[in-house]
């Protein structure tokens, strides 16, 4: 009978009482041993380590992360080692699937995906790092900062032995409150500069220093170090693509659209299918009001489908904006509708529907094209937003109501439940329209809108009571009223919804 492979969690910590237990808890189902090395905590971290059932060791901090890591490895007794920081959490995995990875005799270590959660316009950045590897004395970390174990594994195995695995580590250390509380910039930049004195042309250290400045919003300084790193790279490094991407982000933050487009043109010759590079170039073209070119890049980025810097909803909204600015209204509506499908409560998409009508887009086209959408959001998707109506413009949600109601009565089979769900939404929205403060012209428009909504509600009740009323005359009358109400809303709505 085959013996089950064992795993040791190895961590180094200092003053991590706010997050340590979450990290440990995330590996309880896969780790047989918990090793925690403390480098000088003055909070309750050591007590929490012991309370969690981990083995606690102490080491003097020498400003060398690799030395501390390797000390933790020396304490481990299991067949495999998994490495986490205290501000990281391992995404849940089936223990049986995990055991299968450990029993692959061809693999000495695995690259895991690290998802860095950020305080910026991007929700997260990703990285691939070896964090799961066999416990061998010749597998050790290298580098005083941003230490890595992969080089030693590759060296021992003649360039092989590593594989990628669909495991994700969520890293929260780049969030601003963590950065401030841990004073990471001061600590990390000092270590990097000391290492650069020994090797001033080390591209990896220059890359790391550039990212540290980015975290402090010192974009120009960070970009300078990243550019220096790039000139010292061969193109075969595992982080080469990340250097390109971060240089592009620096130009974007500095609003250097021309330089960004020129840089990305060269980068895309090496990585033509890199969706994030296309997305960033689309943003640069948008800054230059080159709307058709921006639309082309956004569309290609979506077709590749691996964008990490923005969600499909956000990219589709930007694609819609580019088409709308270029006067391509049908294409704009298609993009906004796809955004709404991806994120059913996207208020930005709804606002842009209104803008299209204001600019002369035929209302019949808008209503008819919604019937072609397979995954149109249901009324229940919007009910969750009702408690926020006091701080948000209700006209946006009435637009959604009208479009949803139109689909319900014009799309077979007849859906009684959707009509019932829409009723509650209508009651709240009708009240908000009635009590809103406005000038005389808007009050008249609101009164007309309320009358139209009451007429629509009567038809809704009739359809709920007797499905036989669902005939061409009734549907045609309701459709006409819906479109009139929609036009009134386009006159009333005046909001600034952020693209998020």
Secondary structure, 3 states (H helix, E strand, C coil): CCCCCCEEEEEEECCCCCCHHHHHHHCCCCCCEEEEEECCCCCCHHHHHHHCCCEEEECCCCCCHHHHHHHHHHCCCCCEEEECCCCEEECCCCHHHHHHHHCCCCCCEEEEEEEEECCCCCCEEEEEEEEEEECCCCCCCECCCCCECHHHHHHHCCCCCEEEEEEEEEECCCCHHHHHHHCHHHHHHHHHHHHHHHCCCCHHHHHHHHHHHHHCCCHHHHHHHHHHHHHCCCCCCCCHHHHHHHHHHHHHHCCCHHHHHHHHHHHHHHCCCCHHHHHHHHHHHHHCCCHHHHHHHHHHHHHHCCCCCCCHHHHHHHHHHHHHHHCCHHHHHHHHHHHHHHCCCCHHHHHHHHHHHHCCCCHHHHHHHHCCCCCCCCHHHHHCCHHHHHHCCHHHHHHHHHHHHHHHHHCCCCCHHHHHHHHHHHHHHHHHHHHCCCCHHHHHHHHHHHHHHHHHHHHHHHHHHCHHHCCHHHHHHHHHHHHHHHHHHHHHCCCCCCCC
